[in-house]
Amino acid sequence: MGLFPEDKVLQVDHCLSSLEEQISVFYGEDSSDFHRPFEDDSGGDDESNIGGSHDSLEQTVFWESKQDLLLEILEHGSSTGLKLSREVSKALERARDTALCQCINPSFNGCSKCLRRTIVDQLRDEGLNAAVCTSKWKSMAKTPGGTHEYIDVIFGSLGHKKKQSRYLIELEFRAEFEMAKACDEYRRLINLLPESFIGKPEQLNAILSVVCDAAKRSMSEMKIHMGPWRKRRFMQLKWSAPYQRCSSKHQSSIDSVLSSQVHMPISRYYLQFTAPTALEVT
């Protein structure tokens, strides 16, 4: 169809290649946090530190800097990402009017799982290599185990992983960070996020770093303990843990993929996990 010529896709990837350098300007000299998403971010979360006093000027500077940084990250995108966003928006419009829940216990108020599969089917009808990805990770240290489901689209030659470009699609992205009890500054920051995320893993990783840090600060200001499911380490595992890729009705296959292929840094102990053997479903 000519919407996403593979050679052009690989050429425009340089639009995000300098994102890391752009973000480091905001982090200053200590930009290593951008490279180490799985570091222990539990410092200051124990009960004795909750509700610590924050100077009003320092508090203002903190939230303004987070907002500026988040806007800077959101502005970095490629032409491929913009085209994909338009395709996803059109697919969502059609799906929300026609998609029906096909689960064992159907939901009449909307089903995210069935919506994702419908979107994947529509994107594949447009010639895109889209699939539903289900990530899974075990409990480790202070991080509980869990699973998460999202969509990805892969551009490039199927036989050459180094020449592939992977885009993640999280249909309910903003909702992932909403909290019932949050300070006003955090709510305003979250409202800057798009309802759905469509972009490369590097951009998602940068957003998580900013928003999870802001969530930690909001919890502290509201004098609320921060649960492990709110921390950056847990949030990043949703999109960086080993996952199975299912391309729905168009291709009855499930591919198991290690997180090292997601281009998001992984911790040394996480490499203990191995991907299960790829399955062919007939």
Secondary structure, 3 states (H helix, E strand, C coil): CCCCCHHHHHHHCHHHHCHHHHHHHHHCCCHHHHCCCCCCCCCCCCHHHCCCCCCHHHHHHHHHHHHHHHHHHHHCCCHHHHHHHHHHHHHHHHHHHHCCCCCCCCCCCCCHHHHHHHHHHHHHHCCCEEEEEEEEECCECCECCEEEEEEEEEECCCCCHHHCEEEEEECCCHHHHCCCCCCHHHHHHHCCCCCCEEECHHHHHHHHHHHHHHHHHHHHHCCCCCCHHHCHHHHHHHHHCCEEEEEHHHEEEEEEECHHHHCCCCCHHHHHCCCCCCEECC
